[in-house]
Amino acid sequence: MNKIKVEEKYRDVEKWFGDHCSSVIVAFSGGVDSCLVAFLARKILGKENALAVIADSPSLKRKDLEIARQFCKENDITLEVIQTHEIDNPNYASNPIDRCYFCKYTLYDELKLISEKYPGAQILNGQNFDDLGDYRPGIKAAQEFRVLKPLADCKFSKQDIRDMAHYFDLTTWDKPASPCLSSRIPYGQEVTIEKLRQIEDAEDMLNSLGFEEVRVRHYGNKAKIEVPAHQVERLKKHQKIIAGYLQDIGFEKIEIDEEGLVSGKLNRAIA
C-alpha cells in the first residue's frame, strides 16, 4: 500500500463529495467497493447525511447480508434493508445477457422512492474506474436514474479501493469479490430461487473447506467448480467429499474447472 497515493486519492474523493452532494443514499451490497463509498460518505458528510441501503434479494448470499449489517454497525453507518423482487420479473428470471440491467433498474427504482423522504439526497453506487472496461449492463440503469459514482469519477482502480479500505482498517478490505448468485447461471437458463439456494449451499460448503474464492456454475444437473488456478490441485483432494455433498443438494454431476477461477467467465458466451 502506497500511503502517499492513498492520501492523495482521499483528498480527491473528499473534494468530489464537497462538489457533488450534501446528503446521500448509497446502493450498498457489502462488497469492498460499496463499503468504502458508505464509509467515506459517513466520514465526510456525517451520519445524519449518509444512508446505506441493501437489497435483501434471493441472489444475495445470507453471509454477505450479515457481513453488510456488521460493517455498518462497526462504522456507525445507518443501514436500511429493503426487499426487492427482481426475480418476479420475467425479463430478469429468463436470464438474458442484460439480466443485470433489470436487477439494477429494480434497485434504483426502489432507491428513488426512498430518496423522496430525503429531499436533495443523491443516490451513489460503488462503480469503480476498472468497471468502465467490463461488460456491465447495470451501468445503463445507473445512468438512467442519474446515480453518481464517486470512485469511478475519481479514477479509483480496484486496487486503489482495497488500499484505501486497508488504510482505514475496514474489515472488508480483503473480502473476496462476491458477485450475485445469478451470475453463476449461464445466460438463457432460467434463474430460480431453488438454483440460487443450491449454488449458495455449495459455495458455503467449499468455503468451509478453506476455499474462500469459489464459483459454482449451475449447468442444470451439473455443477462446475472454479477456484483460483493455484488451488485446483488441492480442490481435487477433496473431490469425493465435495461430490457427495453436492449430490445430496441436487447436482448429479460434478466437474472441476481446470482453468481455474475467472471472474465473469460466463460472459465469454456473449462474444
C-alpha positions in Angstrom: 0.0 0.0 0.0 1.4 3.4 -1.0 0.3 5.7 1.8 1.1 8.9 -0.1 -1.1 7.8 -3.0 -3.9 6.7 -0.7 -3.9 10.1 1.0 -3.9 11.9 -2.4 -6.9 9.7 -3.5 -8.7 10.6 -0.3 -8.3 14.3 -0.9 -9.7 13.8 -4.4 -12.8 11.9 -3.2 -13.3 14.4 -0.3 -13.4 17.2 -2.8 -15.8 15.2 -5.0 -18.2 14.9 -2.1 -17.9 18.6 -1.5 -18.6 19.4 -5.1 -21.5 17.0 -5.7 -23.6 16.3 -2.6 -24.5 17.2 0.9 -26.6 14.1 1.7 -26.6 10.7 0.0 -28.2 7.2 -0.3 -25.6 4.5 -1.0 -26.6 1.5 -3.1 -25.0 -0.9 -0.7 -24.0 -4.6 -1.2 -21.5 -5.3 1.5 -18.7 -5.7 -1.1 -15.5 -3.7 -0.7 -16.4 -1.1 -3.2 -19.8 -0.1 -1.7 -18.4 -0.5 1.8 -15.8 2.2 1.0 -18.4 4.5 -0.5 -20.6 4.1 2.5 -17.7 4.7 4.9 -16.5 7.8 3.0 -20.0 9.2 2.9 -20.4 8.7 6.6 -16.9 10.1 7.4 -17.1 13.2 5.1 -20.8 14.1 5.3 -21.7 12.9 8.8 -24.0 10.1 10.0 -27.2 12.1 9.5 -26.4 12.7 5.8 -25.4 9.2 4.8 -27.8 6.3 4.4 -26.8 2.8 3.2 -29.5 0.7 1.6 -29.1 -3.0 0.8 -31.4 -5.2 -1.2 -32.3 -8.4 0.6 -32.7 -10.4 -2.6 -32.6 -14.2 -3.2 -29.4 -13.6 -5.3 -27.6 -12.2 -2.2 -25.8 -14.7 0.0 -27.0 -14.8 3.6 -23.5 -14.4 4.9 -22.9 -11.3 2.7 -26.1 -9.7 4.2 -24.7 -10.5 7.6 -21.3 -9.0 6.7 -23.0 -5.9 5.5 -25.0 -5.5 8.7 -21.9 -6.0 10.8 -19.9 -3.5 8.7 -22.5 -0.7 9.2 -22.7 -1.5 12.9 -18.9 -1.3 13.3 -18.7 2.0 11.4 -21.9 3.7 12.8 -23.5 3.8 9.4 -27.3 4.0 9.1 -28.5 0.9 7.2 -31.9 0.2 5.7 -32.7 -3.3 4.4 -35.3 -3.5 1.6 -36.9 -6.4 -0.2 -36.5 -6.4 -4.0 -38.4 -8.7 -6.2 -36.5 -8.7 -9.5 -36.8 -12.5 -9.7 -40.6 -12.0 -10.3 -39.8 -10.0 -13.4 -39.7 -12.4 -16.5 -37.1 -10.1 -18.1 -34.8 -11.0 -15.2 -35.8 -14.5 -14.5 -35.3 -15.6 -18.1 -31.7 -14.6 -17.7 -30.9 -12.6 -20.9 -27.4 -11.2 -21.4 -28.6 -7.9 -20.0 -30.1 -9.5 -16.8 -28.1 -7.1 -14.6 -29.9 -4.2 -16.2 -33.2 -5.4 -14.9 -31.8 -6.1 -11.4 -30.2 -2.6 -11.1 -33.3 -0.9 -12.6 -35.4 -2.5 -9.8 -32.9 -1.5 -7.2 -32.6 2.1 -8.3 -36.3 2.4 -8.7 -36.7 1.5 -5.1 -33.9 3.9 -4.0 -35.6 6.7 -5.9 -38.7 6.1 -3.9 -36.7 6.2 -0.7 -34.9 9.4 -1.8 -38.3 11.2 -1.8 -38.2 11.0 2.0 -34.8 12.8 1.9 -35.1 15.9 -0.3 -31.8 16.7 -2.0 -30.2 13.3 -1.3 -28.2 11.9 -4.2 -28.0 8.2 -4.9 -24.5 6.8 -5.1 -23.1 3.4 -6.1 -19.7 1.7 -5.8 -18.8 1.6 -9.5 -15.0 1.9 -9.9 -12.8 3.0 -12.8 -12.0 -0.6 -13.8 -15.7 -1.4 -14.2 -15.8 1.0 -17.2 -13.9 -1.6 -19.3 -16.1 -4.5 -18.3 -19.4 -5.8 -19.6 -21.8 -4.3 -17.1 -25.4 -3.8 -18.2 -26.2 -2.4 -14.8 -24.3 0.8 -15.7 -27.0 1.7 -18.1 -29.6 1.6 -15.4 -27.4 3.8 -13.2 -27.2 6.3 -16.0 -31.0 6.3 -16.5 -31.5 7.1 -12.8 -28.6 9.6 -12.7 -26.8 7.6 -10.0 -23.5 9.2 -9.0 -20.2 7.2 -9.0 -17.6 8.8 -6.8 -15.0 6.1 -7.1 -15.2 5.9 -10.9 -15.2 9.7 -11.2 -12.0 9.9 -9.0 -10.4 7.1 -11.1 -10.2 4.6 -8.3 -9.0 1.2 -9.5 -9.9 -2.0 -7.7 -6.5 -1.9 -6.1 -6.9 1.7 -5.0 -10.2 0.8 -3.3 -8.6 -2.1 -1.4 -5.6 0.1 -0.4 -7.8 2.8 1.0 -10.1 0.4 2.8 -6.9 -1.2 4.3 -5.6 2.3 5.2 -8.8 3.0 7.2 -8.7 -0.5 8.7 -12.1 -1.5 7.2 -12.8 -5.2 7.9 -13.9 -5.8 4.4 -10.7 -4.5 2.8 -9.6 -8.0 1.7 -13.1 -9.6 1.3 -13.1 -11.7 -1.9 -15.3 -10.5 -4.7 -18.8 -12.0 -4.3 -21.0 -11.3 -7.4 -24.7 -12.0 -7.2 -25.6 -15.7 -7.2 -27.5 -15.3 -10.5 -24.1 -14.7 -12.2 -23.4 -18.4 -11.8 -26.2 -19.5 -14.1 -25.4 -19.4 -17.9 -27.4 -16.8 -19.9 -30.6 -18.2 -21.3 -31.1 -20.6 -18.5 -33.9 -19.6 -16.0 -33.0 -18.1 -12.7 -34.9 -19.7 -9.9 -34.8 -19.5 -6.1 -34.1 -23.2 -6.0 -31.0 -22.8 -8.2 -29.7 -19.9 -6.2 -30.1 -21.8 -2.9 -28.2 -24.8 -4.4 -25.3 -22.5 -5.5 -25.2 -20.8 -2.1 -25.2 -24.1 -0.2 -22.4 -25.5 -2.5 -20.2 -22.4 -2.2 -20.7 -22.3 1.6 -19.6 -25.9 1.8 -16.5 -25.1 -0.2 -15.7 -22.1 1.9 -15.8 -24.4 5.0 -13.0 -26.4 3.3 -10.9 -23.3 3.1 -11.7 -22.2 -0.5 -12.6 -18.5 0.1 -12.7 -17.6 -3.6 -15.0 -20.0 -5.4 -17.7 -20.1 -8.0 -20.1 -23.0 -8.5 -21.5 -22.6 -12.0 -25.0 -24.1 -12.4 -25.5 -26.2 -15.5 -28.8 -27.8 -14.7 -27.9 -31.2 -13.2 -24.2 -30.4 -13.3 -22.1 -28.2 -11.1 -18.8 -26.8 -12.4 -16.5 -25.6 -9.7 -14.0 -22.8 -10.1 -11.2 -21.9 -7.6 -8.0 -19.9 -8.2 -5.7 -21.9 -10.5 -3.1 -22.5 -7.8 -5.8 -24.2 -5.6 -7.1 -26.6 -8.2 -4.9 -29.5 -7.2 -5.9 -29.0 -3.5 -9.5 -28.9 -4.5 -9.1 -32.3 -6.3 -8.0 -33.8 -3.0 -11.5 -33.0 -1.6 -13.3 -34.2 -4.7 -15.0 -37.2 -3.1 -16.5 -35.3 -0.1 -17.5 -32.4 -2.4 -19.2 -34.7 -4.9 -21.1 -36.4 -2.1 -22.4 -33.1 -0.6 -23.3 -31.6 -4.0 -25.2 -34.7 -5.0 -27.1 -34.5 -1.8 -28.3 -31.0 -2.6 -29.4 -31.9 -6.2 -26.4 -32.0 -8.5 -26.0 -35.3 -10.4 -22.6 -34.4 -11.9 -19.6 -32.5 -10.6 -16.8 -31.0 -12.7 -13.7 -29.2 -11.6 -12.7 -26.4 -13.9 -9.0 -27.0 -14.7 -8.5 -23.4 -15.9 -9.3 -22.0 -12.5 -11.5 -19.1 -11.4 -12.1 -16.4 -13.9 -14.5 -13.7 -12.8 -17.3 -13.2 -15.4 -16.3 -16.4 -17.3 -19.9 -16.9 -18.4 -19.7 -13.6 -20.3 -17.5 -15.3 -22.9 -20.7 -16.8 -24.3 -21.7 -13.2 -25.4 -18.7 -12.8 -27.6 
